[in-house]
Amino acid sequence: MHPTSANDNDLLLEREAAEILRVSCPTMRRWRWAKTGPRYVRVGSRAIRYRLADLKDFVAANDNDRVGG
């Protein structure tokens, strides 16, 4: 699935989420470890997926133009 055609509730691969946020996969992993990144879904014991809606929420929450308002 191409990230630009994703529905807000579709589950995206880590690399697709990283592409949308324009960061690397290691950055996504570091954010997960530090609990500072977007929400994610664990599928089974190892697979990590992201919802587009959660990526949008993460960006909105970190939009410095909106802080202090």
N, C-alpha and C positions, 0 to 999 in steps of 0.2 A: 504494500500500500504506500502510495506517495503521501508524505505528510501534508501537503497542501490540499489533498482531497479528503482528509480525515474529518470525521464527525467528532463533535466534542467528547463523546463517550467511547470512541474507539480506543483500543489499547495499542500504543505505539512502542516500537522497539527503542532501546536506549539510543541507538545511533540516529534514529528518526527524531527523537526528542532533542538530542544534541544538535542536530542539523537545524531544527526550528529555532532553538535558542542561540545558535551560532557559537557553541562551545564544543570542546572535545569530549569524547567518552570518558577519559580519565577525570575530567572536571565533574561530570555527572556522578561518577563513583565517589569522588572526594566529597561532594555535596551530600550524597546519601550517608556516607560515613559520619560526617559532621552534623547531620540532621539540619542542614541549612538550605537545601535545594527544594525543588518542587515535590509535591506528594507523588508517591509511586505505589504500584500494586505489585505484590509478589505473587507470581503464578507458579504453583508447585513449590519446590524447595529452593529453586535457584533463579528462575526466570523473573526478570524485572521488566515491568511495563509502565508506561505513563499515559494518562488521559490528556488529550489536548486541552480540555477545560482546566485541568490542574496546571498546565504550563502557562495558560493565559492568566490564571489567578496569580501564579508566581511572578510573572512579569509585572502585572498591575501592582502587586504588593511591594515591588522593588523599583517602581517608577519614581525616580528622584524629582521629576518635575512636579509631582503631585504632593510630595512631602511638605508639610507646613503651609500648604496652600492656597 
